[in-house]
Amino acid sequence: MPEIVSAGVIRVSNFFKKICSPVIRISDMEDLEADIAETLSLLETIFLPSFFDIMVHLMVHLPAQARIAGPVHFRSMWPVERYLMRLKGSVHTKSHPEGSIVEGSLFYESLTLCSRYLHGEIQLNQQFRNDEVLQGENCNTTPFLYNIGRGLAGKCAVSLDHKTWLQAHRYVCSTMAI
């Protein structure tokens, strides 16, 4: 990625990191308002005008909103939206979605209550599919990239010797730098 693009993306990431911090200061929000305007000006020189819709413009107003309403985590709607998405997935009767949502909510609450009293693998404590360590697949060339899980497609596992792994690593690094 070109340096100017990565600098813009990093600045936007730092903006959201500061705006979502648990403790905010009014002086920081004033600085963020100036910084995000400058960052968006930088991004306007890089991206096409069609990139800048109302959601991108919303970033200009977030520091003022945080200054008025306080930290974001007190008014975040993400947990509510996630829960509603899960309940909407339980709708099977399109003519009466409210009843299906109530039944789904009751099902999840009952499942949670029962799972606190049952032992063994249940929905709330089951292991994910790819949490197992593959037997006999220990790769000593990269201690930070150990093999965990099982393949999603096919049953063929490929082990590379150190020289081949280095060549593949160099190829990926050289193509990513372009």
Buried (B, 14 or more C-beta within 10 A) or exposed (E): EEEEEEBBBEBBEEBEEBBBBEEBEEEBBEEBBEBBEEBBEBBBEEEEEEEEEEEBEEBEEBBEBBBEEEBBEEEEEEEEEEEEEEBEEBBEEEEEBEEBBEBBBEEBEEEEEEBEEEEEEEEEEEEEEEEEEBEEEEBEBEEEEEBEEBEEEEEEEEEBEEEEBEEEBEEEEEEEEE
